């Protein structure tokens, strides 16, 4: 019997099925990100090819001491090559009292859990805790690469351990960086948060879009949809034009509702390019990575990492898409269509470099003596502009609409018991998150490869909240 499903649903093979049981799965708001990736065969979606059973290992046959950074191969140190290291934050203090608990919780998600019983939540992860500007804990577990295209599980000798300096696809954490760049131009008087976007980008056309302001792009209240349709267009110029011409969501009124929108931050990045005359990747170097000395942060890392570092440090994401194994190439399909550089996704970085950005915002715009935003601008950035507004989020019904300028506020679904009215941060679809809790002077960076080999395997939110809860209990 043939059954036709309503539009947000797709047929896939259930990953736990022994005889190809078929189930229907809803692809809602954030699932739009994976539409280009779901072109893979259903067998690929089901799991790893050619395997009748799986024994999930914790990724460390002979684990090193807590916080040692030993990867999945045990205590053997990562092979090194001549390279210029990232500027270090202050040296870690003695092993934190909670580090064993944090390490155990990180390792718990390397196997199926009650929250996600059919698969591990991720193949590997790096967590970094910074307190009052000083690294308190920095742990790596599991694998940066465990699966090959298909996906197929790689032999142990071909896997790549996760290390503390592994480089991740940050996915939507990119939006925080793009927002900082916008606010830098506001400080210079080149952009006005209250001005309509069309003042700067006349191509930003469509019904109701004349009411969309620069601020609305950063608070996700513009009414723009989550994604843009750019596939099949002949060149980057045509794709950029399509992004700017993206219509508002049906029934949306700019300014009255929170609706998460990657298009909004893509447009925000185009504002930066327009008023600076610099491409987004150049603007990132000028405004953030250059001043802060973040040598392990940038778009398109295959262009700036050595062959050795590409092999040893890059963290893989999808392994079953029509694009093959993704490693060093942006996971987000729309950002990939845009050449790998977009305001919505595309930045790669280490946990240490992400923590530097979080600490800069916590400290009022300065890190290691280098200022990227004025303190007054950071205060505006961390203000809740969505007070009293409803939120429409099919993936997380009932979530608060609280949002500053490029950062989200008070979101227990990933902040856990660290969530307060002042707690800010962001998440990324590939399994990344940045959380800053001002009262504790705390920065928590949690980078995982939960999309490796298949983003449908796990919901990362319970894991994010669980890790936050460990820190909340340890640091009152």
C-alpha positions in Angstrom: 0.0 0.0 0.0 1.4 3.4 -0.9 0.9 6.2 1.7 1.4 9.9 0.9 2.8 11.9 3.8 2.1 15.5 4.6 4.9 17.9 3.6 7.1 18.2 6.6 7.5 14.4 6.7 9.9 12.0 5.0 10.2 8.2 4.9 13.5 6.9 6.4 14.7 3.5 7.5 14.6 3.4 11.3 18.2 3.1 12.6 17.3 0.3 15.0 15.4 -1.8 12.5 16.8 -5.3 11.7 14.6 -5.7 8.6 14.3 -2.2 7.2 11.4 -1.0 9.2 10.2 2.3 7.7 9.1 5.3 9.8 8.0 8.8 9.1 10.0 11.6 10.5 9.1 15.3 10.7 11.6 17.8 9.2 10.7 21.0 10.9 12.4 24.4 11.3 16.1 23.6 11.9 15.8 20.5 9.8 15.8 22.8 6.8 19.5 23.0 7.2 19.9 19.3 6.3 17.6 19.3 3.2 20.6 19.1 0.8 22.1 16.4 3.0 19.0 14.2 3.0 19.5 13.4 -0.7 21.5 10.4 0.5 20.1 6.9 0.2 17.7 5.7 2.9 20.1 2.9 3.7 22.7 5.6 4.5 20.3 7.3 6.8 19.7 4.1 8.6 23.2 3.8 10.0 26.5 2.2 9.0 26.6 0.0 6.0 27.7 -3.6 6.3 27.3 -3.9 10.0 25.0 -6.4 11.7 25.7 -5.3 15.2 27.5 -2.6 17.1 29.4 -2.4 20.3 29.6 1.2 21.4 33.0 1.9 23.0 33.7 4.9 25.1 36.5 5.9 22.8 39.4 5.4 25.2 40.9 2.0 25.7 43.4 3.4 28.1 42.2 6.8 29.2 44.6 9.5 30.3 44.2 11.6 33.4 41.2 13.9 33.6 41.7 16.9 31.4 44.7 15.4 29.7 43.2 15.7 26.3 44.0 12.1 25.5 41.9 11.2 22.6 40.2 8.0 21.5 43.5 6.2 21.0 44.3 6.4 24.7 47.2 8.2 26.3 49.4 8.5 23.2 49.9 12.2 22.5 48.7 13.7 19.2 51.4 13.8 16.6 52.7 17.3 16.2 54.0 19.4 13.3 55.7 22.7 13.1 53.0 25.3 13.5 52.3 28.7 15.1 50.2 28.0 18.2 47.1 30.0 19.1 47.8 32.6 21.7 47.1 31.0 25.0 44.6 32.2 27.6 46.1 32.1 31.1 47.5 28.6 31.9 45.0 26.1 33.5 45.1 25.9 37.2 45.3 22.6 39.1 42.8 19.9 38.1 39.3 21.2 38.9 37.4 19.3 41.6 34.5 18.5 39.3 36.7 17.4 36.3 36.2 13.7 36.9 32.4 14.2 37.0 32.5 16.3 33.9 34.7 13.8 32.1 32.4 10.9 33.0 29.4 12.8 31.8 31.1 13.6 28.5 32.0 9.9 28.1 28.4 8.9 28.9 27.2 10.3 25.6 29.7 8.3 23.6 27.3 5.4 24.0 23.5 5.2 23.7 21.8 6.7 26.7 18.3 6.8 28.1 17.9 10.2 26.4 19.0 8.7 23.1 18.8 4.9 23.2 19.5 3.9 19.7 22.8 5.7 19.0 25.6 7.6 20.8 24.8 11.4 20.9 28.2 12.1 19.4 31.4 10.4 18.3 33.6 12.9 20.2 33.5 16.2 22.2 35.6 18.9 23.7 34.5 20.9 26.7 36.3 24.0 28.1 35.3 25.8 31.3 36.7 29.2 31.9 36.2 31.1 35.2 37.0 34.7 35.7 39.1 34.7 32.5 41.1 31.6 33.5 40.8 28.0 32.0 39.5 25.8 34.8 38.9 22.6 32.8 39.6 21.5 29.3 38.7 17.9 28.3 38.6 15.9 25.0 36.8 12.6 24.6 36.1 10.2 21.7 36.9 10.6 18.1 37.1 13.5 15.6 36.7 11.0 12.8 35.1 7.6 13.3 33.1 7.0 10.2 33.8 7.1 6.5 31.4 8.0 3.7 28.4 5.7 3.5 28.5 5.8 6.5 30.8 2.9 7.4 32.6 2.6 10.7 36.4 2.9 10.2 38.9 0.5 11.4 40.6 1.6 14.6 43.8 2.5 12.8 42.0 4.9 10.5 40.1 6.8 13.1 41.3 10.1 14.4 41.1 10.8 18.1 39.6 14.0 19.5 42.1 16.4 21.0 41.7 19.6 22.9 42.9 21.6 19.9 40.6 19.9 17.4 38.9 22.3 15.0 35.1 22.1 14.7 32.5 23.3 12.3 30.8 25.9 14.6 27.6 25.9 12.5 25.2 28.6 13.8 27.7 29.9 16.4 28.9 31.8 13.3 25.9 34.1 14.0 27.5 35.4 17.1 30.6 36.4 15.2 28.5 38.0 12.4 26.6 40.0 15.0 29.8 41.3 16.6 30.9 42.5 13.2 27.5 44.3 12.7 27.8 46.0 16.1 31.4 47.2 15.2 29.9 49.0 12.3 27.2 50.5 14.4 29.9 51.9 16.7 31.6 53.4 13.6 28.4 55.1 12.6 28.1 53.1 9.4 25.0 51.2 10.5 22.0 52.2 12.5 20.2 49.4 14.4 16.8 51.2 14.0 17.2 51.8 10.3 15.5 49.7 7.7 17.7 47.1 6.1 16.7 48.4 2.6 18.4 51.7 3.4 21.7 49.9 3.0 20.7 47.1 0.7 18.2 48.3 -1.9 17.9 44.7 -3.2 16.3 43.7 0.0 12.8 43.8 -1.5 9.5 42.1 -1.0 6.1 42.7 0.7 6.5 44.0 4.2 10.3 43.9 4.1 10.6 47.7 4.2 9.6 47.5 7.9 12.5 45.1 8.7 15.3 46.9 10.7 18.9 46.0 11.3 18.0 45.2 14.9 15.3 42.7 13.9 17.9 40.7 11.9 19.9 40.1 15.1 16.9 39.4 17.4 15.2 37.0 15.0 12.1 39.1 14.8 12.3 40.1 11.1 9.8 37.5 10.0 12.3 36.0 7.5 12.2 32.2 7.2 14.9 29.9 8.5 16.5 29.2 5.1 16.9 30.6 1.6 16.4 28.7 -1.7 19.6 29.1 -3.6 20.2 25.6 -5.0 20.5 25.4 -8.8 21.3 29.1 -9.3 24.2 29.8 -11.7 26.6 31.7 -9.6 27.3 33.4 -6.3 25.9 36.7 -7.4 22.5 35.1 -8.3 22.5 33.3 -5.0 23.2 36.5 -3.0 20.3 38.2 -4.9 18.0 35.3 -4.0 18.9 35.6 -0.3 18.1 39.3 -0.4 14.8 38.6 -2.2 13.6 35.9 0.2 10.1 36.7 1.2 8.8 37.0 4.7 7.2 33.9 6.3 3.5 33.8 5.4 1.5 35.9 8.0 4.6 37.3 9.6 4.7 40.9 10.8 8.2 42.3 11.4 9.0 43.0 15.0 6.2 41.1 16.8 7.4 37.4 17.0 10.6 35.5 17.5 11.2 33.1 14.6 14.7 31.7 14.2 16.1 32.8 10.9 19.4 32.0 9.2 18.4 34.2 6.4 18.4 37.2 8.8 22.0 36.7 9.7 23.0 36.1 6.1 21.6 39.5 5.3 23.2 41.0 8.4 26.6 39.8 7.1 25.9 41.3 3.7 25.3 44.6 5.5 28.8 44.3 6.9 30.3 43.6 3.5 28.4 46.6 2.0 29.5 49.2 4.5 33.1 48.0 4.9 33.8 47.0 1.3 35.4 43.8 2.7 34.2 40.2 2.2 32.9 38.5 5.3 35.9 36.4 5.8 38.2 39.4 5.6 35.9 41.4 7.9 36.2 38.5 10.4 40.0 38.8 10.4 39.9 42.6 10.7 37.3 42.7 13.5 37.7 39.6 15.6 40.3 37.0 14.9 43.1 39.5 14.1 42.7 41.7 17.1 42.2 38.7 19.5 45.0 36.6 17.9 42.7 33.7 17.1 44.8 31.8 14.6 42.6 28.7 14.8 39.4 30.4 13.7 38.1 31.2 10.2 36.0 30.1 7.2 37.1 27.4 4.8 39.9 25.8 7.0 41.2 23.7 4.1 42.7 26.9 2.8 44.6 27.8 5.9 45.5 24.6 7.7 48.5 22.6 6.9 48.0 19.1 5.5 49.2 17.7 8.8 46.6 19.7 10.8 43.9 18.8 8.3 44.6 15.2 9.0 45.0 15.4 12.7 42.8 18.3 13.9 39.7 18.7 11.7 36.5 17.2 13.2 34.2 15.4 10.8 30.4 15.9 10.5 28.1 14.2 8.0 29.3 10.9 6.4 26.2 9.8 4.5 25.2 12.8 2.4 25.4 13.2 -1.4 28.4 15.4 -0.7 30.3 12.5 0.9 32.2 12.7 4.2 32.3 16.3 5.4 35.5 17.3 7.1 36.8 20.9 6.8 33.8 21.7 4.6 30.8 23.5 6.1 27.9 21.1 7.0 25.1 23.7 6.5 23.9 23.2 2.9 22.9 26.8 2.2 26.2 28.1 3.5 28.0 25.5 1.3 26.0 26.8 -1.7 27.2 30.3 -0.8 30.8 29.2 -1.1 31.3 28.2 2.5 31.2 31.9 3.8 27.9 33.2 5.2 26.7 35.0 8.3 24.6 32.0 9.3 27.2 29.3 9.3 30.7 28.5 8.1 33.2 29.4 10.8 35.5 26.7 12.1 37.4 27.0 15.4 38.8 25.3 18.5 37.2 25.4 21.9 39.9 27.7 23.2 39.3 30.3 20.5 35.5 30.2 21.0 36.1 30.7 24.8 38.1 33.8 24.0 35.1 35.3 22.3 32.8 34.4 25.1 35.2 35.8 27.7 35.5 39.0 25.6 31.7 39.5 25.8 31.7 38.6 29.5 34.4 41.2 30.2 32.6 44.0 28.3 34.3 43.6 24.9 37.9 43.0 25.8 40.2 39.9 25.9 43.9 39.8 26.8 44.0 43.6 26.6 42.5 43.7 23.1 39.1 45.4 22.7 36.6 44.4 20.0 33.5 46.2 21.3 32.9 49.1 23.6 31.4 48.1 27.0 28.2 50.0 26.3 27.8 48.1 23.0 28.2 44.8 24.8 25.6 45.9 27.3 23.2 46.6 24.4 24.1 43.2 22.9 23.1 41.4 26.1 19.8 43.2 26.5 16.6 41.2 26.0 14.9 43.0 23.1 12.1 40.4 22.9 10.5 40.9 26.3 6.9 39.9 26.1 7.0 38.6 22.5 5.8 35.1 21.6 8.2 32.6 20.1 7.3 30.3 17.2 9.7 27.3 17.3 8.4 23.9 16.1 11.5 22.1 17.4 11.2 23.6 20.9 7.6 24.5 21.7 7.3 26.7 24.7 10.9 28.1 24.5 11.4 31.7 25.8 11.7 34.3 23.1 14.5 36.1 25.0 17.2 37.3 22.7 19.8 40.0 22.6 21.7 41.3 19.5 23.0 38.0 18.1 22.9 36.0 21.3 20.1 34.1 22.9 19.2 34.6 26.6 17.6 32.3 29.3 17.2 29.1 27.4 17.0 26.1 29.8 16.8 23.6 27.0 20.5 23.9 26.5 21.7 26.0 29.5 20.2 23.6 32.0 20.5 24.9 35.6 23.0 27.6 34.4 20.0 29.4 32.8 19.2 32.8 34.2 17.8 36.0 32.8 21.4 37.1 32.2 22.9 33.9 30.9 23.7 34.2 27.2 25.1 32.1 24.4 24.2 30.2 21.2 24.0 26.7 19.8 25.1 25.2 16.4 23.3 22.5 14.5 26.4 20.4 14.2 26.5 20.0 18.0 28.3 23.1 19.2 27.4 25.6 22.0 28.7 28.6 23.8 27.2 29.5 27.2 28.2 32.5 29.4 26.8 32.9 33.0 27.9 36.3 34.3 27.2 35.8 38.0 29.7 32.9 38.1 32.0 34.7 35.7 31.7 31.5 33.7 32.3 30.6 30.1 31.3 27.0 29.0 32.2 25.9 25.5 30.9 22.5 24.4 31.9 21.4 21.0 30.7 18.0 19.7 30.4 16.3 16.4 26.9 15.0 16.9 26.3 15.2 13.1 28.9 12.5 12.6 28.0 10.4 10.8 24.3 11.3 10.7 22.6 14.3 12.4 19.3 12.3 12.7 20.9 9.9 15.2 20.5 12.2 18.2 18.9 15.3 19.7 21.9 17.2 21.3 19.8 19.3 23.6 19.6 16.8 26.6 23.3 16.4 26.4 23.9 20.1 26.4 21.7 20.6 29.5 23.3 17.6 31.3 26.8 19.1 30.9 25.6 22.5 32.0 24.1 20.9 35.1 27.4 19.3 36.1 29.0 22.7 36.0 26.1 24.3 37.8 26.3 21.8 40.7 30.1 22.2 40.9 30.3 26.0 40.8 27.5 27.5 43.0 
